Amino acid sequence: MTGPLCGARHWQHPDTLCTELTGHDRADGSSPHAGLLIIDGREAGVITWNEPKEKR
């Protein structure tokens, strides 16, 4: 089953968007954001991340 994607931006690489399903992220960090790492408009790999504590 599919649903809408999270779409959260990485705080250091704003072109990098989370491709996990909406609602996956938890305050305890047990389900991090994940997506393609985009640097200077080019795909540079994949990345997982949690929001910085000051943004939670």
Distance bins in CASP14 RR format, pairs under 12 A and 6 or more apart:
PFRMAT RR
TARGET T0000
AUTHOR 0000-0000-0000
RMODE 2
METHOD distances of the structure
MODEL  1
1 21 0 0 0 0 1 0 0 0 0 0 0
2 19 0 0 0 0 0 1 0 0 0 0 0
2 20 0 0 0 0 0 1 0 0 0 0 0
2 21 1 0 0 1 0 0 0 0 0 0 0
2 22 0 0 0 0 0 1 0 0 0 0 0
3 19 0 0 0 0 0 1 0 0 0 0 0
3 20 0 0 0 0 0 1 0 0 0 0 0
3 21 1 0 1 0 0 0 0 0 0 0 0
3 22 1 0 0 1 0 0 0 0 0 0 0
3 23 0 0 0 0 0 1 0 0 0 0 0
3 24 0 0 0 0 0 1 0 0 0 0 0
4 18 0 0 0 0 0 1 0 0 0 0 0
4 19 0 0 0 0 0 1 0 0 0 0 0
4 20 0 0 0 0 0 1 0 0 0 0 0
4 21 1 0 0 1 0 0 0 0 0 0 0
4 22 1 0 1 0 0 0 0 0 0 0 0
4 23 0 0 0 0 1 0 0 0 0 0 0
4 24 0 0 0 0 0 1 0 0 0 0 0
5 17 1 0 0 1 0 0 0 0 0 0 0
5 18 1 0 0 1 0 0 0 0 0 0 0
5 19 1 0 1 0 0 0 0 0 0 0 0
5 20 1 0 0 1 0 0 0 0 0 0 0
5 21 1 0 0 1 0 0 0 0 0 0 0
5 22 1 0 0 1 0 0 0 0 0 0 0
5 23 0 0 0 0 0 1 0 0 0 0 0
5 24 0 0 0 0 1 0 0 0 0 0 0
5 33 0 0 0 0 0 1 0 0 0 0 0
5 34 0 0 0 0 0 1 0 0 0 0 0
5 35 0 0 0 0 1 0 0 0 0 0 0
6 16 0 0 0 0 0 1 0 0 0 0 0
6 17 1 0 0 1 0 0 0 0 0 0 0
6 18 1 0 1 0 0 0 0 0 0 0 0
6 19 1 0 0 1 0 0 0 0 0 0 0
6 20 1 0 1 0 0 0 0 0 0 0 0
6 21 1 0 0 1 0 0 0 0 0 0 0
6 22 1 0 1 0 0 0 0 0 0 0 0
6 23 1 0 0 1 0 0 0 0 0 0 0
6 24 1 0 0 1 0 0 0 0 0 0 0
6 25 1 0 0 1 0 0 0 0 0 0 0
6 31 0 0 0 0 0 1 0 0 0 0 0
6 32 0 0 0 0 0 1 0 0 0 0 0
6 33 1 0 0 1 0 0 0 0 0 0 0
6 34 0 0 0 0 1 0 0 0 0 0 0
6 35 0 0 0 0 1 0 0 0 0 0 0
6 49 0 0 0 0 0 1 0 0 0 0 0
6 51 0 0 0 0 0 1 0 0 0 0 0
7 14 0 0 0 0 0 1 0 0 0 0 0
7 15 0 0 0 0 0 1 0 0 0 0 0
7 16 0 0 0 0 1 0 0 0 0 0 0
7 17 1 0 1 0 0 0 0 0 0 0 0
7 18 1 0 1 0 0 0 0 0 0 0 0
7 19 1 0 0 1 0 0 0 0 0 0 0
7 20 0 0 0 0 1 0 0 0 0 0 0
7 21 0 0 0 0 0 1 0 0 0 0 0
7 22 0 0 0 0 1 0 0 0 0 0 0
7 23 0 0 0 0 0 1 0 0 0 0 0
7 24 0 0 0 0 0 1 0 0 0 0 0
7 25 0 0 0 0 0 1 0 0 0 0 0
7 33 0 0 0 0 1 0 0 0 0 0 0
7 34 0 0 0 0 0 1 0 0 0 0 0
7 35 0 0 0 0 1 0 0 0 0 0 0
7 36 0 0 0 0 0 1 0 0 0 0 0
8 14 0 0 0 0 0 1 0 0 0 0 0
8 16 0 0 0 0 1 0 0 0 0 0 0
8 17 1 0 0 1 0 0 0 0 0 0 0
8 18 1 0 1 0 0 0 0 0 0 0 0
8 19 0 0 0 0 1 0 0 0 0 0 0
8 20 0 0 0 0 1 0 0 0 0 0 0
8 21 0 0 0 0 0 1 0 0 0 0 0
8 22 0 0 0 0 1 0 0 0 0 0 0
8 23 0 0 0 0 1 0 0 0 0 0 0
8 24 0 0 0 0 1 0 0 0 0 0 0
8 25 1 0 0 1 0 0 0 0 0 0 0
8 31 0 0 0 0 0 1 0 0 0 0 0
8 32 0 0 0 0 0 1 0 0 0 0 0
8 33 1 0 1 0 0 0 0 0 0 0 0
8 34 0 0 0 0 0 1 0 0 0 0 0
8 35 0 0 0 0 1 0 0 0 0 0 0
8 47 0 0 0 0 0 1 0 0 0 0 0
8 48 0 0 0 0 0 1 0 0 0 0 0
8 49 0 0 0 0 1 0 0 0 0 0 0
8 50 0 0 0 0 0 1 0 0 0 0 0
8 51 1 0 0 1 0 0 0 0 0 0 0
8 55 0 0 0 0 1 0 0 0 0 0 0
8 56 0 0 0 0 0 1 0 0 0 0 0
9 15 1 0 0 1 0 0 0 0 0 0 0
9 16 1 0 0 1 0 0 0 0 0 0 0
9 17 1 0 0 1 0 0 0 0 0 0 0
9 18 1 0 0 1 0 0 0 0 0 0 0
9 19 0 0 0 0 0 1 0 0 0 0 0
9 33 0 0 0 0 1 0 0 0 0 0 0
9 35 0 0 0 0 0 1 0 0 0 0 0
9 38 0 0 0 0 0 1 0 0 0 0 0
9 47 0 0 0 0 0 1 0 0 0 0 0
9 49 0 0 0 0 0 1 0 0 0 0 0
9 51 0 0 0 0 0 1 0 0 0 0 0
9 55 0 0 0 0 0 1 0 0 0 0 0
10 16 1 0 1 0 0 0 0 0 0 0 0
10 17 1 0 0 1 0 0 0 0 0 0 0
10 18 1 0 0 1 0 0 0 0 0 0 0
10 19 0 0 0 0 0 1 0 0 0 0 0
10 32 0 0 0 0 0 1 0 0 0 0 0
10 33 1 0 0 1 0 0 0 0 0 0 0
10 34 0 0 0 0 0 1 0 0 0 0 0
10 35 0 0 0 0 1 0 0 0 0 0 0
10 36 0 0 0 0 0 1 0 0 0 0 0
10 37 1 0 0 1 0 0 0 0 0 0 0
10 38 0 0 0 0 1 0 0 0 0 0 0
10 39 0 0 0 0 0 1 0 0 0 0 0
10 44 0 0 0 0 0 1 0 0 0 0 0
10 46 0 0 0 0 0 1 0 0 0 0 0
10 47 1 0 0 1 0 0 0 0 0 0 0
10 48 0 0 0 0 1 0 0 0 0 0 0
10 49 1 0 1 0 0 0 0 0 0 0 0
10 50 0 0 0 0 0 1 0 0 0 0 0
10 51 0 0 0 0 1 0 0 0 0 0 0
10 52 0 0 0 0 0 1 0 0 0 0 0
10 55 0 0 0 0 0 1 0 0 0 0 0
11 18 0 0 0 0 0 1 0 0 0 0 0
11 33 0 0 0 0 0 1 0 0 0 0 0
11 47 0 0 0 0 0 1 0 0 0 0 0
11 49 1 0 0 1 0 0 0 0 0 0 0
11 50 0 0 0 0 0 1 0 0 0 0 0
11 51 1 0 0 1 0 0 0 0 0 0 0
11 52 1 0 0 1 0 0 0 0 0 0 0
11 53 0 0 0 0 0 1 0 0 0 0 0
11 54 0 0 0 0 1 0 0 0 0 0 0
11 55 1 0 0 1 0 0 0 0 0 0 0
11 56 0 0 0 0 0 1 0 0 0 0 0
12 37 0 0 0 0 0 1 0 0 0 0 0
12 38 0 0 0 0 0 1 0 0 0 0 0
12 39 0 0 0 0 1 0 0 0 0 0 0
12 47 0 0 0 0 1 0 0 0 0 0 0
12 49 0 0 0 0 1 0 0 0 0 0 0
12 51 0 0 0 0 0 1 0 0 0 0 0
12 52 0 0 0 0 1 0 0 0 0 0 0
13 33 0 0 0 0 0 1 0 0 0 0 0
13 35 0 0 0 0 0 1 0 0 0 0 0
13 36 0 0 0 0 0 1 0 0 0 0 0
13 37 1 0 0 1 0 0 0 0 0 0 0
13 38 1 0 0 1 0 0 0 0 0 0 0
13 39 1 0 0 1 0 0 0 0 0 0 0
13 40 0 0 0 0 1 0 0 0 0 0 0
13 41 0 0 0 0 1 0 0 0 0 0 0
13 42 0 0 0 0 0 1 0 0 0 0 0
13 43 0 0 0 0 0 1 0 0 0 0 0
13 44 0 0 0 0 1 0 0 0 0 0 0
13 45 0 0 0 0 0 1 0 0 0 0 0
13 46 0 0 0 0 0 1 0 0 0 0 0
13 47 1 0 0 1 0 0 0 0 0 0 0
13 49 0 0 0 0 1 0 0 0 0 0 0
14 37 0 0 0 0 0 1 0 0 0 0 0
14 38 0 0 0 0 1 0 0 0 0 0 0
14 39 0 0 0 0 0 1 0 0 0 0 0
14 40 0 0 0 0 0 1 0 0 0 0 0
14 41 0 0 0 0 0 1 0 0 0 0 0
15 35 0 0 0 0 0 1 0 0 0 0 0
15 36 0 0 0 0 1 0 0 0 0 0 0
15 37 0 0 0 0 1 0 0 0 0 0 0
15 38 1 1 0 0 0 0 0 0 0 0 0
15 39 1 0 0 1 0 0 0 0 0 0 0
15 40 0 0 0 0 1 0 0 0 0 0 0
15 41 1 0 1 0 0 0 0 0 0 0 0
15 42 0 0 0 0 1 0 0 0 0 0 0
15 43 0 0 0 0 1 0 0 0 0 0 0
15 44 0 0 0 0 0 1 0 0 0 0 0
15 47 0 0 0 0 0 1 0 0 0 0 0
16 33 0 0 0 0 1 0 0 0 0 0 0
16 34 0 0 0 0 1 0 0 0 0 0 0
16 35 1 0 0 1 0 0 0 0 0 0 0
16 36 1 0 0 1 0 0 0 0 0 0 0
16 37 1 0 1 0 0 0 0 0 0 0 0
16 38 1 0 1 0 0 0 0 0 0 0 0
16 39 0 0 0 0 1 0 0 0 0 0 0
16 40 0 0 0 0 0 1 0 0 0 0 0
16 41 0 0 0 0 1 0 0 0 0 0 0
16 42 0 0 0 0 0 1 0 0 0 0 0
16 43 0 0 0 0 1 0 0 0 0 0 0
16 44 0 0 0 0 1 0 0 0 0 0 0
16 45 0 0 0 0 1 0 0 0 0 0 0
16 46 0 0 0 0 1 0 0 0 0 0 0
16 47 1 0 0 1 0 0 0 0 0 0 0
16 48 0 0 0 0 0 1 0 0 0 0 0
16 49 0 0 0 0 1 0 0 0 0 0 0
17 33 0 0 0 0 1 0 0 0 0 0 0
17 34 0 0 0 0 0 1 0 0 0 0 0
17 35 1 0 0 1 0 0 0 0 0 0 0
17 36 1 0 0 1 0 0 0 0 0 0 0
17 37 0 0 0 0 0 1 0 0 0 0 0
17 38 0 0 0 0 1 0 0 0 0 0 0
17 47 0 0 0 0 0 1 0 0 0 0 0
17 49 0 0 0 0 0 1 0 0 0 0 0
18 24 0 0 0 0 1 0 0 0 0 0 0
18 25 1 0 0 1 0 0 0 0 0 0 0
18 31 0 0 0 0 0 1 0 0 0 0 0
18 32 0 0 0 0 1 0 0 0 0 0 0
18 33 1 1 0 0 0 0 0 0 0 0 0
18 34 1 0 0 1 0 0 0 0 0 0 0
18 35 1 0 1 0 0 0 0 0 0 0 0
18 36 0 0 0 0 1 0 0 0 0 0 0
18 37 0 0 0 0 0 1 0 0 0 0 0
18 38 0 0 0 0 0 1 0 0 0 0 0
18 46 0 0 0 0 0 1 0 0 0 0 0
18 47 0 0 0 0 1 0 0 0 0 0 0
18 48 0 0 0 0 1 0 0 0 0 0 0
18 49 0 0 0 0 1 0 0 0 0 0 0
18 50 0 0 0 0 0 1 0 0 0 0 0
18 51 0 0 0 0 0 1 0 0 0 0 0
19 33 0 0 0 0 1 0 0 0 0 0 0
19 34 1 0 0 1 0 0 0 0 0 0 0
19 35 1 0 1 0 0 0 0 0 0 0 0
19 36 1 0 0 1 0 0 0 0 0 0 0
19 37 0 0 0 0 0 1 0 0 0 0 0
19 38 0 0 0 0 0 1 0 0 0 0 0
19 46 0 0 0 0 1 0 0 0 0 0 0
19 47 0 0 0 0 0 1 0 0 0 0 0
19 48 0 0 0 0 0 1 0 0 0 0 0
20 26 0 0 0 0 0 1 0 0 0 0 0
20 31 1 0 0 1 0 0 0 0 0 0 0
20 32 0 0 0 0 1 0 0 0 0 0 0
20 33 1 0 0 1 0 0 0 0 0 0 0
20 34 1 0 1 0 0 0 0 0 0 0 0
20 35 1 0 0 1 0 0 0 0 0 0 0
20 46 0 0 0 0 0 1 0 0 0 0 0
20 47 0 0 0 0 0 1 0 0 0 0 0
20 48 0 0 0 0 1 0 0 0 0 0 0
20 49 0 0 0 0 0 1 0 0 0 0 0
21 31 0 0 0 0 1 0 0 0 0 0 0
21 33 0 0 0 0 0 1 0 0 0 0 0
21 34 0 0 0 0 0 1 0 0 0 0 0
22 31 0 0 0 0 0 1 0 0 0 0 0
22 33 0 0 0 0 0 1 0 0 0 0 0
23 31 0 0 0 0 1 0 0 0 0 0 0
23 33 0 0 0 0 0 1 0 0 0 0 0
24 30 0 0 0 0 1 0 0 0 0 0 0
24 31 1 0 1 0 0 0 0 0 0 0 0
24 32 0 0 0 0 1 0 0 0 0 0 0
24 33 1 0 0 1 0 0 0 0 0 0 0
24 34 0 0 0 0 1 0 0 0 0 0 0
24 35 0 0 0 0 0 1 0 0 0 0 0
24 48 0 0 0 0 0 1 0 0 0 0 0
24 50 0 0 0 0 0 1 0 0 0 0 0
25 31 1 0 1 0 0 0 0 0 0 0 0
25 32 1 0 0 1 0 0 0 0 0 0 0
25 33 1 0 0 1 0 0 0 0 0 0 0
25 34 0 0 0 0 0 1 0 0 0 0 0
25 48 0 0 0 0 0 1 0 0 0 0 0
25 49 0 0 0 0 0 1 0 0 0 0 0
25 50 1 0 0 1 0 0 0 0 0 0 0
25 51 1 0 0 1 0 0 0 0 0 0 0
25 55 0 0 0 0 0 1 0 0 0 0 0
25 56 0 0 0 0 1 0 0 0 0 0 0
26 32 0 0 0 0 1 0 0 0 0 0 0
26 33 0 0 0 0 0 1 0 0 0 0 0
26 50 0 0 0 0 1 0 0 0 0 0 0
26 51 0 0 0 0 0 1 0 0 0 0 0
26 56 0 0 0 0 0 1 0 0 0 0 0
27 50 0 0 0 0 1 0 0 0 0 0 0
27 51 0 0 0 0 1 0 0 0 0 0 0
27 53 0 0 0 0 0 1 0 0 0 0 0
27 55 0 0 0 0 0 1 0 0 0 0 0
27 56 1 0 0 1 0 0 0 0 0 0 0
28 50 0 0 0 0 1 0 0 0 0 0 0
28 51 0 0 0 0 0 1 0 0 0 0 0
28 53 0 0 0 0 0 1 0 0 0 0 0
28 56 0 0 0 0 0 1 0 0 0 0 0
29 48 0 0 0 0 0 1 0 0 0 0 0
29 49 0 0 0 0 0 1 0 0 0 0 0
29 50 1 0 1 0 0 0 0 0 0 0 0
29 51 0 0 0 0 1 0 0 0 0 0 0
29 52 0 0 0 0 0 1 0 0 0 0 0
29 53 0 0 0 0 0 1 0 0 0 0 0
29 56 0 0 0 0 1 0 0 0 0 0 0
30 48 0 0 0 0 0 1 0 0 0 0 0
30 50 0 0 0 0 1 0 0 0 0 0 0
31 48 0 0 0 0 1 0 0 0 0 0 0
31 49 0 0 0 0 0 1 0 0 0 0 0
31 50 0 0 0 0 1 0 0 0 0 0 0
31 51 0 0 0 0 0 1 0 0 0 0 0
32 46 0 0 0 0 0 1 0 0 0 0 0
32 47 0 0 0 0 1 0 0 0 0 0 0
32 48 1 0 1 0 0 0 0 0 0 0 0
32 49 1 0 1 0 0 0 0 0 0 0 0
32 50 1 0 1 0 0 0 0 0 0 0 0
32 51 0 0 0 0 1 0 0 0 0 0 0
33 46 0 0 0 0 0 1 0 0 0 0 0
33 47 0 0 0 0 1 0 0 0 0 0 0
33 48 1 0 0 1 0 0 0 0 0 0 0
33 49 1 0 1 0 0 0 0 0 0 0 0
33 50 1 0 0 1 0 0 0 0 0 0 0
33 51 1 0 0 1 0 0 0 0 0 0 0
33 52 0 0 0 0 0 1 0 0 0 0 0
33 55 0 0 0 0 0 1 0 0 0 0 0
34 45 0 0 0 0 0 1 0 0 0 0 0
34 46 1 0 0 1 0 0 0 0 0 0 0
34 47 1 0 0 1 0 0 0 0 0 0 0
34 48 1 0 1 0 0 0 0 0 0 0 0
34 49 1 0 0 1 0 0 0 0 0 0 0
34 50 0 0 0 0 0 1 0 0 0 0 0
35 43 0 0 0 0 0 1 0 0 0 0 0
35 44 0 0 0 0 0 1 0 0 0 0 0
35 45 0 0 0 0 1 0 0 0 0 0 0
35 46 1 0 1 0 0 0 0 0 0 0 0
35 47 1 0 0 1 0 0 0 0 0 0 0
35 48 1 0 0 1 0 0 0 0 0 0 0
35 49 0 0 0 0 1 0 0 0 0 0 0
36 42 0 0 0 0 0 1 0 0 0 0 0
36 43 1 0 1 0 0 0 0 0 0 0 0
36 44 0 0 0 0 1 0 0 0 0 0 0
36 45 1 0 0 1 0 0 0 0 0 0 0
36 46 1 0 1 0 0 0 0 0 0 0 0
36 47 1 0 0 1 0 0 0 0 0 0 0
36 48 0 0 0 0 0 1 0 0 0 0 0
37 43 1 0 0 1 0 0 0 0 0 0 0
37 44 1 0 1 0 0 0 0 0 0 0 0
37 45 1 0 1 0 0 0 0 0 0 0 0
37 46 1 0 0 1 0 0 0 0 0 0 0
37 47 1 0 1 0 0 0 0 0 0 0 0
37 48 0 0 0 0 1 0 0 0 0 0 0
37 49 0 0 0 0 1 0 0 0 0 0 0
38 44 1 0 0 1 0 0 0 0 0 0 0
38 45 0 0 0 0 1 0 0 0 0 0 0
38 46 0 0 0 0 0 1 0 0 0 0 0
38 47 0 0 0 0 1 0 0 0 0 0 0
39 45 0 0 0 0 1 0 0 0 0 0 0
39 47 0 0 0 0 0 1 0 0 0 0 0
49 55 0 0 0 0 0 1 0 0 0 0 0
50 56 0 0 0 0 1 0 0 0 0 0 0
END
